[in-house]
């Protein structure tokens, strides 16, 4: 048995079979938490399948509570969405870097040809990793200690929105234990807003409402801010992003420019990069809000 675990909440079109390819040995076990109805799908040697229904985060809450061995037997647990394209080499490297840098929660960066929600989650060519206050619920990798602490909140809402920011509550040193890892990548193959969001709409639930309620109940700003503490360049040099925000922003923009040639959302990405530069120039926080600053100004008029 490995000391690392991957748990994927999988539907009928899950990409996780590809994750087993590309390396002769893998440093992790795989549990497929299947929510479909096909009795023989994903039943292969070396993979454990456990079935359950419901949205990702409440289902994972139930699954991990029912299987305490996931917390007892493993050092790190990765909880990716099933529409991520990657391979065993990248997942091995993810766990290696988690241990090397003593991270409590982190995520692989998204490839440049990925659909994305926030610019900060895309791979930056200038960096090896960035210490942030934000790890997206799409693909968090957690230490067993972090997972045990945060687990009760997995059932706080249906969308999982807000969990992205709550990790800092459970890290002893959040400025050095939470990161986006540019040296490891996965491709997000579907536009943001998958089957979970369809189910939410059918129930009349807004993930934005869930985000605000979650943040309020956990002592987080209802329009939380995404920021980077520090970043490690590819050559090993370190930049303090909070002490030198404009220098960091220039480096980050330079690292994102090549992605414009590959992104399926190039125009949107360019707007996000312009917004990043504008906020750095005027020392504005990068807030996650349902309405942009521009929309708010228009409404106030």
HELIX and SHEET records of a PDB file:
HELIX    1   1 UNK A   16  UNK A   19  1                                   4    
HELIX    2   2 UNK A   56  UNK A   66  1                                  11    
HELIX    3   3 UNK A   69  UNK A   72  1                                   4    
HELIX    4   4 UNK A   88  UNK A  100  1                                  13    
HELIX    5   5 UNK A  119  UNK A  121  5                                   3    
HELIX    6   6 UNK A  144  UNK A  150  1                                   7    
HELIX    7   7 UNK A  151  UNK A  155  5                                   5    
HELIX    8   8 UNK A  163  UNK A  166  1                                   4    
HELIX    9   9 UNK A  167  UNK A  169  5                                   3    
HELIX   10  10 UNK A  174  UNK A  177  1                                   4    
HELIX   11  11 UNK A  195  UNK A  202  1                                   8    
HELIX   12  12 UNK A  207  UNK A  217  1                                  11    
HELIX   13  13 UNK A  245  UNK A  257  1                                  13    
HELIX   14  14 UNK A  258  UNK A  261  5                                   4    
HELIX   15  15 UNK A  266  UNK A  281  1                                  16    
HELIX   16  16 UNK A  293  UNK A  300  1                                   8    
SHEET    1   A 8 UNK A  47  UNK A  51  0                                        
SHEET    2   A 8 UNK A  28  UNK A  34  1                                        
SHEET    3   A 8 UNK A   4  UNK A  10  1                                        
SHEET    4   A 8 UNK A  76  UNK A  80  1                                        
SHEET    5   A 8 UNK A 139  UNK A 143 -1                                        
SHEET    6   A 8 UNK A 105  UNK A 110 -1                                        
SHEET    7   A 8 UNK A 178  UNK A 188  1                                        
SHEET    8   A 8 UNK A  84  UNK A  85 -1                                        
SHEET    1   B10 UNK A  47  UNK A  51  0                                        
SHEET    2   B10 UNK A  28  UNK A  34  1                                        
SHEET    3   B10 UNK A   4  UNK A  10  1                                        
SHEET    4   B10 UNK A  76  UNK A  80  1                                        
SHEET    5   B10 UNK A 139  UNK A 143 -1                                        
SHEET    6   B10 UNK A 105  UNK A 110 -1                                        
SHEET    7   B10 UNK A 178  UNK A 188  1                                        
SHEET    8   B10 UNK A 127  UNK A 132 -1                                        
SHEET    9   B10 UNK A 228  UNK A 233 -1                                        
SHEET   10   B10 UNK A 238  UNK A 240 -1                                        
END                                                                             
